[in-house]
Structures are given as structure tokens and as C-alpha cells.
């Protein structure tokens, strides 16, 4: 039986309860706290499933934001400052291949984090975007 991504992601939001006096091995993210690259890198090493769910959530949000931005640019006059602002949000953005699996996306992220360990204090979401920018650049036509 497979869990849906929404159900799996909800487990990230449920605080872990210790079933014994021992401290839990891994801790779930705390709502309101930014997940750092360091924490994501630890998940890559210790709990690839948790890393994978986090990466998928970031990709889902990136796709939603991209769709909203495309819709906004189509509804905005081309000579307005808002149009330029919308376009600038995606300068240097990544272009994911249509057949990209979550396993591959997580592998790309985890490998990039390992190779750029000096940046792990930054937010994990921005490091995921940076890893995809290098792995899947948008090619100009």
C-alpha cells in the first residue's frame, strides 16, 4: 500500500512523540522554523525518504509559483513595472525535464549539498533551487 504525498507530508508536521525515555533518533521539522541545508543534508544521509518528501514539496511549490507567475504575466500589460517584476522572478530559474522522478531530484539535491557543504547554513529551499539551476538550466532559444 502506498501513501499519497499529502499523507506522507503530513507526517512531517506531526510532532514526534517518544515511546520510551530515549530521545528519538531523528527529529521532524518544527513548523515556523526554516529547514537549513544542514538539516536536509542530514536527512540525505540518515533518512532519504524524509529528504525526498521535502524535495517534492519544494518542487510542488516551485511549479505552483511558476504557474501563477505565467498567468500574472499574461494578464499584465507588457510596459508595466509589475510585468518586469514577474519576469525577474524567474531569471536564472531551472527547467525540469518532464520525466524527472522524485528519486532523481532527491539524488541531484543530496549530491549538490555534499559538494557545497560550505553553504549548508542557508535555507534548504534555496539550496534545492540552486542545485536544480545547475543540474537543469533553462536553455535560451
C-alpha positions in Angstrom: 0.0 0.0 0.0 1.4 3.4 -1.0 0.7 6.6 0.9 -0.2 9.7 -1.0 2.3 12.5 -1.0 -0.1 14.7 1.0 -0.4 12.0 3.7 3.4 11.4 3.8 4.0 15.2 4.0 1.5 15.5 6.9 3.8 13.2 8.9 6.4 15.9 8.7 4.0 18.2 10.5 3.1 15.9 13.4 5.5 16.2 16.3 7.4 13.1 17.1 6.4 11.5 20.4 9.0 9.4 22.2 7.6 6.0 23.0 10.3 5.5 25.6 12.6 7.6 27.8 15.2 7.6 25.0 15.4 10.6 22.7 14.1 10.0 19.1 16.8 9.2 16.5 15.7 11.9 14.0 13.5 14.9 14.6 10.8 16.1 12.4 10.8 19.7 11.2 9.2 22.2 13.5 6.5 24.4 12.0 7.7 28.0 11.8 11.4 27.1 11.6 13.3 27.2 8.4 14.8 23.9 7.3 18.5 24.6 6.7 20.7 22.9 4.2 22.5 21.2 7.1 19.3 19.6 8.2 18.4 18.5 4.7 21.9 17.1 4.3 21.5 15.1 7.4 18.2 13.7 6.0 20.0 12.8 2.8 22.4 10.7 4.9 20.1 9.3 7.5 16.5 9.3 6.2 16.4 9.6 2.4 12.6 9.3 2.5 12.2 12.4 4.6 14.6 14.2 2.3 12.6 13.0 -0.7 9.3 14.3 0.7 10.8 17.7 1.5 12.3 18.0 -2.0 9.0 17.1 -3.6 7.2 19.7 -1.5 9.7 22.4 -2.7 9.2 21.2 -6.3 5.4 21.4 -6.0 5.6 24.9 -4.7 8.0 25.9 -7.4 5.6 24.6 -10.0 2.6 26.4 -8.4 4.6 29.7 -8.3 5.7 29.3 -11.9 2.1 28.8 -13.0 0.9 31.8 -11.1 3.7 33.9 -12.5 3.0 32.9 -16.1 -0.7 33.6 -15.5 0.1 37.0 -14.0 2.4 38.0 -16.9 -0.3 37.2 -19.4 -2.7 39.5 -17.5 -0.3 42.3 -17.1 0.4 45.0 -19.7 3.9 44.4 -21.1 5.0 48.0 -20.4 4.2 47.9 -16.7 6.7 47.6 -13.8 4.7 44.6 -12.5 5.4 42.7 -15.7 9.1 43.3 -15.3 8.9 42.2 -11.7 7.2 38.9 -12.6 9.7 38.1 -15.3 12.6 38.8 -13.0 11.3 36.2 -10.5 12.3 33.5 -13.0 15.6 34.9 -14.2 18.1 32.0 -13.8 15.3 29.6 -12.9 15.6 25.9 -13.5 13.7 24.0 -16.2 12.9 20.5 -15.0 12.8 17.7 -17.6 9.2 16.3 -17.9 10.4 12.7 -17.0 12.2 13.8 -13.8 11.4 11.3 -10.9 11.4 12.3 -7.3 14.3 9.8 -6.7 16.5 11.6 -9.3 15.5 15.0 -8.0 16.5 14.0 -4.5 19.7 12.5 -5.7 20.6 15.7 -7.5 19.9 17.7 -4.4 21.7 15.5 -2.0 24.8 15.3 -4.2 24.9 19.1 -4.7 24.6 19.6 -0.9 27.5 17.2 -0.3 29.6 19.1 -2.9 28.8 22.5 -1.5 28.9 21.9 2.2 30.1 25.5 3.0 26.6 26.7 2.0 24.6 24.4 4.4 23.6 27.2 6.8 21.4 28.7 4.1 17.7 27.7 3.8 17.2 24.3 2.2 14.6 25.5 -0.2 17.1 28.0 -1.8 19.8 25.3 -2.0 17.4 22.9 -3.7 16.6 25.7 -6.3 20.3 26.3 -6.7 21.1 22.6 -7.2 18.4 22.4 -9.9 19.6 25.6 -11.6 23.0 23.9 -12.1 21.6 20.5 -13.0 18.7 21.6 -15.2 19.4 25.1 -16.6 16.9 26.7 -18.9 18.4 26.9 -22.4 17.9 30.1 -24.3 16.4 29.7 -27.7 
